[in-house]
Amino acid sequence: MRLSDVDQLFTPSSIVVFGPSDRPDSIGGMVYRNVLAAGFKGPCYAVNPKYTEVAGRPCYKGLREIDKQIDLALIAMPADKVPDILDQCGEYGIKVAVVHTGGFAESGDKGAALQERMVDAARRNRIRLLGPNCLGVMRPASALNASFGGEQARRGNVALVSQSGAVSTAMLDWSGPRRLGFSAVVSLGAGADVGFGSVLDYLALDSQSHCILLYVEGMRNARRFMSALRAAARLKPVIVVKSGRRPAGSRAARSHTGAWVGSPDVFSAAMERAGAVQV
């Protein structure tokens, strides 16, 4: 992934949220309200054909009504609608998207086929994709909370990259009373496109991130991950927490990401060779 593409995940100048509503349990609504509450400096547009207003702001039927340059799309629509939304994003020049929605490869064969369609749509439109089934992204220094994870993280110098949204949320809840801050929080979800390797490449050169904490459930591209990990570990401390050391944890990790979990001993040896610290 080109660094300019990754940068738009953390420092977009404009955002569109697909699928928000005023329902309390609406993931899209949570994402939209979190972006607004964090004090994002650029415009944030809501798109949902069912509504004309969300959170007291205009809601549009589609990108055609907005007709503005947008850097980042946050998608919280039903899984079967995501490929078409990516085609719309491509038509209007959006190059980075976060898919919060689940129901893809982690849910079985039908979901896996839908995930292939989604990835094909992203590639066809040259869109880089974070997710699916992910919490989102936080970048406190940029007043960005593009997630449905609650309040914005405190600003600090620890970068957290996790495949589990639940673990990210738990870390944020734990860190608040202890006044621990974050330079970035990234929930990879299923990692259908953007994975650990791409994010590590960015964070390794990020002056705001003094150390990197990874929560790993499984691997999709081990070679890419190891290459980026070695490079990052030469520049700053990288701490790795690995789930799936026991059968129950392994099954839970696979059901969430749909990724290969692998042998704990092999993984530990690889972390040591890369210069990372596994805990």
CORKAKA-V914474 format. One line per field, one symbol per residue. ss: DSSP state (H for helix, E for strand, C for the rest). phi: phi as a letter, one per 20 degrees, with the letter a starting at -180 (. if undefined). A space follows every 10 residues. Layout:
# CORKAKA-V914474
ss = ???
phi = ???
This chain:
# CORKAKA-V914474
ss = CCHHHHHHHH CCCCEEEECC CCCCCCHHHH HHHHHHHCCC CCCEEEECCC CCEECCEEEE CCHHHHCCCC CEEEECCCHH HHHHHHHHHH HCCCCEEEEC CCCCHHHCHH HHHHHHHHHH HHHHCCCEEE ECCCCEEEEH HHCEEEECCC CCCCEEEEEE EECCHHHHHH HHHHHHHCCC CEEEEEECCC CCCCCHHHHH HHHHCCCCCC EEEEEECCEC CHHHHHHHHH HHHHHCEEEE EECCCCHHHH HHHHHHHCCE CCCHHHHHHH HHHHCCEEC
phi = .fgfffgffd cfebccdeof beffeffgff ffffgfffng fefcddcafe cdbclmcfcd fafffelcfc ecdddcdggf efgfffffff fdnfdccddf fendgfdpff ffffffffff ffffdldecd oflcfpccbg fdldcebden fffffacded ccedfffgff fffffgfele dceaccdfmf mfcfcggfff gffgdeffee bcdddddadd cfffffffff ffffdafcdc ddemfdgfff fffffeemdf enefffffff ffffnedec
